[in-house]
Amino acid sequence: MTELIRERNPSARTLLDVACGTGKHLEVLQHEFEVEGLDLDGDLLAIARERLGPAVPLHQGDMRSFDLGRHFDAVTCLFSAIGHTADTDELDAAIGAMARHLAPGGVLVVEPWLEPDVWIPGLLHLLTVDEPDLKIARITVPERHGITSVMNFHYLVATPDGVETHVERLEHGLFTTAEHRTALERAGLAVEHEEDGLTGRGIWIGTAPAG
């Protein structure tokens, strides 16, 4: 990530992580940049504050409409968090808000969610943890409603104290390559796309005009 940013902005010093969640990305990035984070979920920000301490500013806000009143040399939105936008209007709004926080020559890095033709409803997925005193099974049952992917997570957690079950539902918008590119171009950025990216889902890079 650091190399990707510095290739386009060698003097980049400040970085904002949008949809920072519990701050795991910021924990790494703070060694290379002066970092700040933004997330809509106050509970996740509380965990991030414990992880990062008071030196890292964290803001609660919506990626589609936030305004921190300052600019950054780099803005990131990772781990497919951009998928929380429900349609192309929300995608445009989120990319636009991030772009408005870029300093001249600033770099926006967005890790997308899956494209529509990759998402397969009904394709079950299983993850397990098998430790002596902890057994976890997570079964994912995927659905699709229009351009929305739905992941229904069913958890079975066993410890020596007993067994618990949990259910979680996560919805992400499914956007095409063209729709991502258009959103960045509308925000006035020079656009690049790397197919592999950080986790195999690709990466979108937008660079603001130098000024």
Legacy VTK file of the C-alpha trace (Angstrom):
# vtk DataFile Version 3.0
C-alpha trace
ASCII
DATASET POLYDATA
POINTS 211 float
0.000 0.000 0.000
2.757 2.454 0.952
4.650 1.755 -2.273
1.491 2.157 -4.344
0.864 5.604 -2.846
4.458 6.827 -2.947
4.879 5.812 -6.595
2.270 8.452 -7.401
2.943 10.937 -4.619
6.501 10.497 -3.257
6.072 13.184 -0.608
2.746 11.858 0.746
2.613 12.443 4.488
-1.039 12.431 5.605
-3.581 9.632 5.086
-7.273 9.153 5.814
-8.708 5.623 5.976
-12.442 5.694 5.170
-14.529 2.902 6.711
-11.573 2.202 9.001
-13.555 -0.221 11.177
-11.532 -1.469 14.134
-8.376 0.259 12.911
-6.322 -2.739 11.768
-5.226 -1.025 8.559
-4.401 2.165 10.437
-2.308 0.161 12.894
0.038 -0.668 10.019
-0.234 2.551 8.025
0.566 4.775 11.019
4.203 3.701 10.741
4.426 5.334 7.302
1.945 8.230 7.451
0.218 10.656 9.776
-3.108 8.837 9.811
-6.740 9.510 10.619
-9.766 7.243 10.334
-13.471 7.566 9.608
-16.295 5.094 10.140
-20.062 5.195 10.567
-20.128 2.557 13.327
-19.397 3.979 16.773
-18.802 0.528 18.281
-16.090 -0.232 15.743
-14.495 3.164 16.356
-14.392 2.407 20.092
-12.349 -0.709 19.346
-10.111 1.306 17.022
-9.488 3.870 19.762
-8.365 1.135 22.141
-6.074 -0.296 19.466
-4.556 2.978 18.256
-4.589 5.211 21.311
-5.346 8.929 21.504
-2.682 10.028 19.026
-4.715 8.900 15.989
-7.774 11.095 15.262
-10.904 9.062 14.538
-14.116 10.521 13.146
-17.645 9.163 13.026
-19.299 9.841 9.687
-20.944 8.479 6.556
-18.609 7.808 3.624
-21.228 9.232 1.252
-21.424 12.666 2.837
-18.574 13.290 5.300
-16.742 16.613 5.420
-13.733 16.881 7.715
-12.789 20.342 6.498
-9.244 19.371 5.500
-7.266 17.541 2.820
-4.982 14.512 2.822
-2.151 13.297 0.619
-3.810 9.886 0.445
-7.283 8.502 1.118
-7.953 4.772 1.333
-11.129 2.696 1.418
-10.114 -0.941 1.811
-11.446 -4.471 2.343
-14.365 -3.849 -0.041
-16.002 -1.335 2.312
-17.111 0.663 -0.746
-19.654 -2.137 -1.257
-21.731 -0.615 1.541
-23.015 1.816 -1.085
-26.364 0.541 -2.351
-26.454 1.908 -5.914
-24.463 3.977 -8.404
-25.742 7.264 -6.944
-24.352 6.296 -3.533
-21.147 5.025 -5.141
-20.689 8.381 -6.885
-21.408 10.231 -3.642
-18.865 8.207 -1.665
-16.109 8.494 -4.266
-16.881 12.184 -4.613
-16.624 12.773 -0.868
-13.270 10.980 -0.712
-11.941 12.861 -3.733
-12.880 16.207 -2.158
-10.575 15.358 0.743
-7.527 14.887 -1.489
-4.789 17.486 -1.546
-3.384 18.440 -4.984
-1.675 15.335 -6.360
-3.326 13.222 -3.664
-3.988 9.524 -4.200
-7.276 7.697 -3.622
-7.082 3.903 -3.231
-10.340 1.926 -3.286
-10.582 -1.843 -2.934
-13.861 -2.885 -4.612
-16.350 -5.584 -3.775
-17.126 -8.309 -6.314
-18.565 -7.544 -9.725
-22.099 -8.730 -10.623
-20.990 -11.570 -12.895
-18.727 -13.028 -10.195
-21.349 -13.233 -7.458
-22.978 -16.699 -7.335
-26.151 -16.983 -5.220
-26.510 -20.311 -3.457
-22.771 -21.113 -3.478
-22.278 -22.191 0.137
-19.035 -21.434 1.964
-17.622 -22.848 5.192
-14.862 -21.517 7.455
-13.778 -23.303 10.613
-11.584 -22.787 13.653
-10.387 -25.934 15.376
-8.547 -25.205 18.630
-8.533 -27.402 21.767
-10.930 -25.142 23.678
-12.583 -23.338 20.783
-14.500 -24.666 17.800
-16.111 -22.270 15.320
-18.020 -22.962 12.134
-19.178 -20.120 9.896
-21.491 -21.060 7.062
-22.249 -18.415 4.443
-25.479 -18.615 2.462
-25.306 -16.065 -0.396
-28.298 -14.428 -2.060
-28.764 -11.724 -4.677
-31.493 -9.105 -4.907
-31.057 -6.909 -7.975
-27.607 -5.330 -7.704
-27.342 -6.222 -4.021
-25.351 -9.200 -2.797
-26.533 -10.634 0.510
-24.365 -12.755 2.776
-26.170 -14.598 5.534
-23.567 -15.742 8.058
-24.505 -18.552 10.434
-22.044 -19.047 13.310
-21.714 -22.042 15.624
-19.297 -21.353 18.497
-18.350 -24.056 21.003
-16.246 -23.676 24.167
-16.008 -25.803 27.323
-18.807 -23.609 28.718
-21.267 -24.552 25.979
-22.392 -23.806 22.442
-23.713 -20.519 21.054
-25.251 -19.664 17.697
-25.267 -16.318 15.920
-26.676 -15.024 12.654
-25.409 -11.970 10.746
-26.602 -10.435 7.477
-24.359 -8.286 5.290
-25.450 -6.487 2.112
-23.086 -5.073 -0.534
-23.734 -3.337 -3.834
-22.466 -5.121 -6.947
-20.811 -2.679 -9.376
-19.161 -3.244 -12.727
-15.692 -2.149 -13.776
-17.268 0.587 -15.903
-19.331 1.892 -12.977
-16.281 2.118 -10.708
-14.257 3.871 -13.399
-17.064 6.321 -14.110
-17.391 7.222 -10.427
-13.695 8.090 -10.174
-13.714 10.024 -13.445
-16.755 12.026 -12.341
-14.817 12.962 -9.220
-12.148 14.532 -11.438
-9.444 11.921 -10.844
-6.950 10.284 -13.204
-7.939 6.628 -13.000
-5.898 3.423 -12.856
-7.069 -0.136 -12.267
-4.952 -3.077 -11.113
-6.703 -6.413 -11.604
-5.112 -8.363 -8.748
-5.056 -5.680 -6.086
-4.486 -6.550 -2.445
-6.764 -9.576 -2.061
-7.527 -10.618 -5.623
-10.529 -8.307 -6.026
-8.576 -5.630 -7.856
-7.764 -2.101 -6.780
-8.849 1.299 -8.084
-6.432 4.214 -7.912
-7.429 7.805 -8.510
-4.963 10.695 -8.533
-6.065 14.290 -8.034
-4.741 17.045 -10.328
-1.441 18.486 -9.124
-2.962 21.904 -8.728
LINES 1 212
211 0 1 2 3 4 5 6 7 8 9 10 11 12 13 14 15 16 17 18 19 20 21 22 23 24 25 26 27 28 29 30 31 32 33 34 35 36 37 38 39 40 41 42 43 44 45 46 47 48 49 50 51 52 53 54 55 56 57 58 59 60 61 62 63 64 65 66 67 68 69 70 71 72 73 74 75 76 77 78 79 80 81 82 83 84 85 86 87 88 89 90 91 92 93 94 95 96 97 98 99 100 101 102 103 104 105 106 107 108 109 110 111 112 113 114 115 116 117 118 119 120 121 122 123 124 125 126 127 128 129 130 131 132 133 134 135 136 137 138 139 140 141 142 143 144 145 146 147 148 149 150 151 152 153 154 155 156 157 158 159 160 161 162 163 164 165 166 167 168 169 170 171 172 173 174 175 176 177 178 179 180 181 182 183 184 185 186 187 188 189 190 191 192 193 194 195 196 197 198 199 200 201 202 203 204 205 206 207 208 209 210
